Amino acid sequence: MTTQTTTTQRLKIEWSQVIRPAIGVLVLLTILTGVLYPAVVTGISQALFPSQANGSLIKDKDGNVIGSALIGQQFSDPKYFWGRLSATGPVPYNGGFSSGSNYGPLNPALIGDSGSVESRVKALHDAEKAAGVDDTQAVPVDLVTASGSGLDPEISPAAAAYQVARVAAIRKLDPTVVQRLVDQYTDGRLLGLIGEPRVNVLKLNIALDATAG
């Protein structure tokens, strides 16, 4: 048997026993994991959880997307509830630049006149003074610090309650009406055990505008 014949036979054996099965497995797994599995998961999610599967988008009465329940928005007008600080750049709540943006409690960047906490506390108290309400309350910590992602859309019920008097005074609404809205948009712990109660700021402000006409 010649060397050329031996090499040809070896190639045929490798093709039939090694290469062809490998290619077959690759094609099969590509179809299963790259086509069928994503199609099934997408179909199930669209059928059972359409809102979550599409980004938990929030739309106005005309169907225009105005935000997402998963990403906060910047509110600085005192007639609205304010959310957490966002340290993303170049603008707040920029999903493309989310990163670890929360400081430790002893970080010097949080203190002093130029610190984010001091400036935020001053801004909150100035807004309260302008609205003619008590500005001596202790400010809840989540109103003066950023979350880990810098995108947190929610605040604590205490942070929302802190702002009720200011928002009600500026909008000339009964504080109990505003507090009822806060209660309506307060989500409890998952299964009553996991996480903390929280208020979605964007949803609350949209409802506030609707209530105020």
MARKE-466989 format. One record per residue (C-alpha): residue number from 1; residue in one letter; x, y, z. Coordinates in steps of 0.05 Angstrom, whole numbers, plus 5000, padded with zeros to 4 digits. Each point is the difference from the previous one (the first is absolute). Layout:
<sites>
<resi: NUM&resn: A&c1: X&c2: Y&c3: Z>
...
</sites>
This chain:
<sites>
<resi: 1&resn: M&c1: 5000&c2: 5000&c3: 5000>
<resi: 2&resn: T&c1: 5028&c2: 5067&c3: 4979>
<resi: 3&resn: T&c1: 5009&c2: 5060&c3: 5045>
<resi: 4&resn: Q&c1: 4949&c2: 5040&c3: 4959>
<resi: 5&resn: T&c1: 4948&c2: 4945&c3: 5008>
<resi: 6&resn: T&c1: 5012&c2: 4996&c3: 5076>
<resi: 7&resn: T&c1: 4992&c2: 5076&c3: 5006>
<resi: 8&resn: T&c1: 4936&c2: 5000&c3: 4960>
<resi: 9&resn: Q&c1: 4970&c2: 4945&c3: 5043>
<resi: 10&resn: R&c1: 5020&c2: 5037&c3: 5063>
<resi: 11&resn: L&c1: 4966&c2: 5063&c3: 4976>
<resi: 12&resn: K&c1: 4937&c2: 4961&c3: 4984>
<resi: 13&resn: I&c1: 5000&c2: 4969&c3: 5069>
<resi: 14&resn: E&c1: 5010&c2: 5068&c3: 5033>
<resi: 15&resn: W&c1: 4944&c2: 5030&c3: 4959>
<resi: 16&resn: S&c1: 4951&c2: 4945&c3: 5015>
<resi: 17&resn: Q&c1: 5017&c2: 4990&c3: 5074>
<resi: 18&resn: V&c1: 5024&c2: 5068&c3: 5024>
<resi: 19&resn: I&c1: 4988&c2: 5060&c3: 4954>
<resi: 20&resn: R&c1: 4930&c2: 4984&c3: 4975>
<resi: 21&resn: P&c1: 4971&c2: 4985&c3: 5069>
<resi: 22&resn: A&c1: 5033&c2: 5063&c3: 5027>
<resi: 23&resn: I&c1: 4969&c2: 5042&c3: 4945>
<resi: 24&resn: G&c1: 4933&c2: 4966&c3: 5012>
<resi: 25&resn: V&c1: 5002&c2: 5015&c3: 5074>
<resi: 26&resn: L&c1: 5019&c2: 5072&c3: 4986>
<resi: 27&resn: V&c1: 4942&c2: 5010&c3: 4952>
<resi: 28&resn: L&c1: 4952&c2: 4966&c3: 5048>
<resi: 29&resn: L&c1: 5021&c2: 5041&c3: 5061>
<resi: 30&resn: T&c1: 4999&c2: 5063&c3: 4959>
<resi: 31&resn: I&c1: 4928&c2: 4987&c3: 4980>
<resi: 32&resn: L&c1: 4979&c2: 4979&c3: 5070>
<resi: 33&resn: T&c1: 5035&c2: 5055&c3: 5040>
<resi: 34&resn: G&c1: 5005&c2: 5055&c3: 4948>
<resi: 35&resn: V&c1: 4931&c2: 4994&c3: 4968>
<resi: 36&resn: L&c1: 4949&c2: 4955&c3: 5034>
<resi: 37&resn: Y&c1: 5016&c2: 5017&c3: 5073>
<resi: 38&resn: P&c1: 5000&c2: 5076&c3: 4990>
<resi: 39&resn: A&c1: 4936&c2: 4995&c3: 4959>
<resi: 40&resn: V&c1: 4965&c2: 4959&c3: 5053>
<resi: 41&resn: V&c1: 5023&c2: 5045&c3: 5057>
<resi: 42&resn: T&c1: 4981&c2: 5063&c3: 4962>
<resi: 43&resn: G&c1: 4932&c2: 4972&c3: 4983>
<resi: 44&resn: I&c1: 4985&c2: 4980&c3: 5071>
<resi: 45&resn: S&c1: 5024&c2: 5067&c3: 5029>
<resi: 46&resn: Q&c1: 4959&c2: 5039&c3: 4949>
<resi: 47&resn: A&c1: 4939&c2: 4959&c3: 5015>
<resi: 48&resn: L&c1: 5005&c2: 4999&c3: 5076>
<resi: 49&resn: F&c1: 5041&c2: 5062&c3: 5018>
<resi: 50&resn: P&c1: 4994&c2: 5049&c3: 4941>
<resi: 51&resn: S&c1: 5014&c2: 5062&c3: 5040>
<resi: 52&resn: Q&c1: 5063&c2: 4973&c3: 5035>
<resi: 53&resn: A&c1: 5025&c2: 4968&c3: 4936>
<resi: 54&resn: N&c1: 4998&c2: 5066&c3: 4964>
<resi: 55&resn: G&c1: 5036&c2: 5041&c3: 5053>
<resi: 56&resn: S&c1: 4943&c2: 5018&c3: 5048>
<resi: 57&resn: L&c1: 4986&c2: 5062&c3: 4957>
<resi: 58&resn: I&c1: 4954&c2: 5054&c3: 5026>
<resi: 59&resn: K&c1: 4957&c2: 5035&c3: 4948>
<resi: 60&resn: D&c1: 4956&c2: 5061&c3: 5002>
<resi: 61&resn: K&c1: 4926&c2: 5001&c3: 4981>
<resi: 62&resn: D&c1: 5019&c2: 5008&c3: 4927>
<resi: 63&resn: G&c1: 5044&c2: 4938&c3: 5001>
<resi: 64&resn: N&c1: 5066&c2: 5038&c3: 4998>
<resi: 65&resn: V&c1: 5057&c2: 4969&c3: 5041>
<resi: 66&resn: I&c1: 5021&c2: 5048&c3: 5055>
<resi: 67&resn: G&c1: 5046&c2: 4955&c3: 5040>
<resi: 68&resn: S&c1: 5010&c2: 4933&c3: 5033>
<resi: 69&resn: A&c1: 4979&c2: 4975&c3: 5068>
<resi: 70&resn: L&c1: 5070&c2: 4971&c3: 5007>
<resi: 71&resn: I&c1: 5041&c2: 5064&c3: 4988>
<resi: 72&resn: G&c1: 4993&c2: 5065&c3: 5039>
<resi: 73&resn: Q&c1: 4992&c2: 5069&c3: 4971>
<resi: 74&resn: Q&c1: 5026&c2: 5067&c3: 5023>
<resi: 75&resn: F&c1: 4950&c2: 5044&c3: 5036>
<resi: 76&resn: S&c1: 5023&c2: 5067&c3: 5027>
<resi: 77&resn: D&c1: 4935&c2: 5041&c3: 4998>
<resi: 78&resn: P&c1: 4975&c2: 5004&c3: 5073>
<resi: 79&resn: K&c1: 4929&c2: 4986&c3: 4978>
<resi: 80&resn: Y&c1: 5022&c2: 4928&c3: 4986>
<resi: 81&resn: F&c1: 5026&c2: 4946&c3: 5045>
<resi: 82&resn: W&c1: 5076&c2: 4993&c3: 4993>
<resi: 83&resn: G&c1: 5034&c2: 4933&c3: 4992>
<resi: 84&resn: R&c1: 5069&c2: 4977&c3: 5020>
<resi: 85&resn: L&c1: 5063&c2: 5033&c3: 4976>
<resi: 86&resn: S&c1: 5031&c2: 4970&c3: 4938>
<resi: 87&resn: A&c1: 5075&c2: 5000&c3: 4988>
<resi: 88&resn: T&c1: 4998&c2: 4976&c3: 4928>
<resi: 89&resn: G&c1: 5029&c2: 5044&c3: 4946>
<resi: 90&resn: P&c1: 4996&c2: 5041&c3: 4960>
<resi: 91&resn: V&c1: 4928&c2: 5008&c3: 5023>
<resi: 92&resn: P&c1: 4962&c2: 4971&c3: 5059>
<resi: 93&resn: Y&c1: 4968&c2: 4931&c3: 4993>
<resi: 94&resn: N&c1: 5039&c2: 4983&c3: 4938>
<resi: 95&resn: G&c1: 4992&c2: 4925&c3: 4991>
<resi: 96&resn: G&c1: 5061&c2: 4996&c3: 4955>
<resi: 97&resn: F&c1: 5046&c2: 5024&c3: 5056>
<resi: 98&resn: S&c1: 4973&c2: 4962&c3: 5059>
<resi: 99&resn: S&c1: 5054&c2: 4977&c3: 5048>
<resi: 100&resn: G&c1: 5016&c2: 4997&c3: 5074>
<resi: 101&resn: S&c1: 4984&c2: 5072&c3: 5018>
<resi: 102&resn: N&c1: 4984&c2: 4996&c3: 5074>
<resi: 103&resn: Y&c1: 5051&c2: 5025&c3: 5050>
<resi: 104&resn: G&c1: 5015&c2: 4970&c3: 5068>
<resi: 105&resn: P&c1: 4972&c2: 5039&c3: 5060>
<resi: 106&resn: L&c1: 5069&c2: 5028&c3: 5018>
<resi: 107&resn: N&c1: 5020&c2: 5021&c3: 4930>
<resi: 108&resn: P&c1: 5023&c2: 5073&c3: 5001>
<resi: 109&resn: A&c1: 4965&c2: 5012&c3: 4934>
<resi: 110&resn: L&c1: 4934&c2: 4999&c3: 5038>
<resi: 111&resn: I&c1: 5016&c2: 5053&c3: 5051>
<resi: 112&resn: G&c1: 5018&c2: 5073&c3: 4999>
<resi: 113&resn: D&c1: 4968&c2: 5057&c3: 4961>
<resi: 114&resn: S&c1: 5018&c2: 4967&c3: 4934>
<resi: 115&resn: G&c1: 4977&c2: 4931&c3: 5022>
<resi: 116&resn: S&c1: 4939&c2: 4970&c3: 4967>
<resi: 117&resn: V&c1: 4965&c2: 4989&c3: 5067>
<resi: 118&resn: E&c1: 5009&c2: 5071&c3: 5024>
<resi: 119&resn: S&c1: 4978&c2: 5031&c3: 4935>
<resi: 120&resn: R&c1: 4941&c2: 4954&c3: 4994>
<resi: 121&resn: V&c1: 4976&c2: 5015&c3: 5071>
<resi: 122&resn: K&c1: 5006&c2: 5075&c3: 4986>
<resi: 123&resn: A&c1: 4960&c2: 4992&c3: 4935>
<resi: 124&resn: L&c1: 4945&c2: 4963&c3: 5037>
<resi: 125&resn: H&c1: 4996&c2: 5050&c3: 5056>
<resi: 126&resn: D&c1: 5000&c2: 5059&c3: 4951>
<resi: 127&resn: A&c1: 4942&c2: 4968&c3: 4963>
<resi: 128&resn: E&c1: 4962&c2: 4992&c3: 5065>
<resi: 129&resn: K&c1: 5013&c2: 5072&c3: 5021>
<resi: 130&resn: A&c1: 4976&c2: 5025&c3: 4933>
<resi: 131&resn: A&c1: 4936&c2: 4959&c3: 5008>
<resi: 132&resn: G&c1: 4990&c2: 5027&c3: 5071>
<resi: 133&resn: V&c1: 5003&c2: 4934&c3: 5036>
<resi: 134&resn: D&c1: 5042&c2: 4974&c3: 5058>
<resi: 135&resn: D&c1: 5072&c2: 4992&c3: 4978>
<resi: 136&resn: T&c1: 5027&c2: 4972&c3: 5066>
<resi: 137&resn: Q&c1: 4983&c2: 4927&c3: 4987>
<resi: 138&resn: A&c1: 5056&c2: 4949&c3: 4996>
<resi: 139&resn: V&c1: 5011&c2: 4981&c3: 4927>
<resi: 140&resn: P&c1: 4993&c2: 4926&c3: 4984>
<resi: 141&resn: V&c1: 5067&c2: 4971&c3: 4979>
<resi: 142&resn: D&c1: 4977&c2: 4974&c3: 4932>
<resi: 143&resn: L&c1: 4983&c2: 5071&c3: 4978>
<resi: 144&resn: V&c1: 5072&c2: 5023&c3: 5008>
<resi: 145&resn: T&c1: 5039&c2: 4939&c3: 4975>
<resi: 146&resn: A&c1: 5005&c2: 4963&c3: 4934>
<resi: 147&resn: S&c1: 4983&c2: 4927&c3: 4992>
<resi: 148&resn: G&c1: 5051&c2: 4948&c3: 4978>
<resi: 149&resn: S&c1: 4978&c2: 5004&c3: 4928>
<resi: 150&resn: G&c1: 4985&c2: 5074&c3: 4997>
<resi: 151&resn: L&c1: 4934&c2: 4982&c3: 4966>
<resi: 152&resn: D&c1: 4954&c2: 4984&c3: 5059>
<resi: 153&resn: P&c1: 4928&c2: 5022&c3: 4981>
<resi: 154&resn: E&c1: 4973&c2: 4993&c3: 5071>
<resi: 155&resn: I&c1: 5005&c2: 5033&c3: 5068>
<resi: 156&resn: S&c1: 4979&c2: 4977&c3: 5069>
<resi: 157&resn: P&c1: 4930&c2: 5017&c3: 5027>
<resi: 158&resn: A&c1: 5035&c2: 5044&c3: 5051>
<resi: 159&resn: A&c1: 5034&c2: 5040&c3: 4944>
<resi: 160&resn: A&c1: 4933&c2: 5009&c3: 4965>
<resi: 161&resn: A&c1: 4965&c2: 5020&c3: 5065>
<resi: 162&resn: Y&c1: 5055&c2: 5052&c3: 5012>
<resi: 163&resn: Q&c1: 4980&c2: 5035&c3: 4936>
<resi: 164&resn: V&c1: 4924&c2: 4997&c3: 5007>
<resi: 165&resn: A&c1: 4993&c2: 5068&c3: 5034>
<resi: 166&resn: R&c1: 5043&c2: 5036&c3: 4949>
<resi: 167&resn: V&c1: 4965&c2: 4970&c3: 4939>
<resi: 168&resn: A&c1: 4931&c2: 5011&c3: 5030>
<resi: 169&resn: A&c1: 5015&c2: 5073&c3: 5017>
<resi: 170&resn: I&c1: 5028&c2: 5017&c3: 4931>
<resi: 171&resn: R&c1: 4942&c2: 4966&c3: 4964>
<resi: 172&resn: K&c1: 4948&c2: 5026&c3: 5050>
<resi: 173&resn: L&c1: 4976&c2: 4930&c3: 5014>
<resi: 174&resn: D&c1: 4977&c2: 4970&c3: 5066>
<resi: 175&resn: P&c1: 5060&c2: 4962&c3: 5029>
<resi: 176&resn: T&c1: 4955&c2: 4940&c3: 5013>
<resi: 177&resn: V&c1: 4986&c2: 4995&c3: 4926>
<resi: 178&resn: V&c1: 5074&c2: 5000&c3: 4984>
<resi: 179&resn: Q&c1: 5014&c2: 4949&c3: 5055>
<resi: 180&resn: R&c1: 4946&c2: 4955&c3: 4972>
<resi: 181&resn: L&c1: 5036&c2: 5001&c3: 4933>
<resi: 182&resn: V&c1: 5064&c2: 4981&c3: 5035>
<resi: 183&resn: D&c1: 4966&c2: 4942&c3: 5034>
<resi: 184&resn: Q&c1: 4968&c2: 4978&c3: 4934>
<resi: 185&resn: Y&c1: 5068&c2: 4997&c3: 4966>
<resi: 186&resn: T&c1: 5037&c2: 4967&c3: 5057>
<resi: 187&resn: D&c1: 5020&c2: 4928&c3: 4986>
<resi: 188&resn: G&c1: 5011&c2: 4954&c3: 5059>
<resi: 189&resn: R&c1: 5051&c2: 4945&c3: 5010>
<resi: 190&resn: L&c1: 5001&c2: 4944&c3: 4950>
<resi: 191&resn: L&c1: 4959&c2: 4943&c3: 5030>
<resi: 192&resn: G&c1: 4998&c2: 5042&c3: 5063>
<resi: 193&resn: L&c1: 5072&c2: 4982&c3: 5016>
<resi: 194&resn: I&c1: 5050&c2: 5021&c3: 4946>
<resi: 195&resn: G&c1: 5025&c2: 5071&c3: 4991>
<resi: 196&resn: E&c1: 4972&c2: 5065&c3: 5029>
<resi: 197&resn: P&c1: 4937&c2: 5041&c3: 4986>
<resi: 198&resn: R&c1: 5012&c2: 5049&c3: 4944>
<resi: 199&resn: V&c1: 4967&c2: 5054&c3: 4959>
<resi: 200&resn: N&c1: 5011&c2: 5008&c3: 4925>
<resi: 201&resn: V&c1: 5013&c2: 5074&c3: 4990>
<resi: 202&resn: L&c1: 4982&c2: 5005&c3: 4926>
<resi: 203&resn: K&c1: 4933&c2: 4964&c3: 5009>
<resi: 204&resn: L&c1: 4984&c2: 5043&c3: 5061>
<resi: 205&resn: N&c1: 5016&c2: 5065&c3: 4963>
<resi: 206&resn: I&c1: 4958&c2: 4980&c3: 4940>
<resi: 207&resn: A&c1: 4941&c2: 4985&c3: 5047>
<resi: 208&resn: L&c1: 5013&c2: 5065&c3: 5035>
<resi: 209&resn: D&c1: 4994&c2: 5039&c3: 4935>
<resi: 210&resn: A&c1: 4936&c2: 4964&c3: 4983>
<resi: 211&resn: T&c1: 4970&c2: 5015&c3: 5068>
<resi: 212&resn: A&c1: 5019&c2: 5073&c3: 4996>
<resi: 213&resn: G&c1: 4969&c2: 5005&c3: 4931>
</sites>
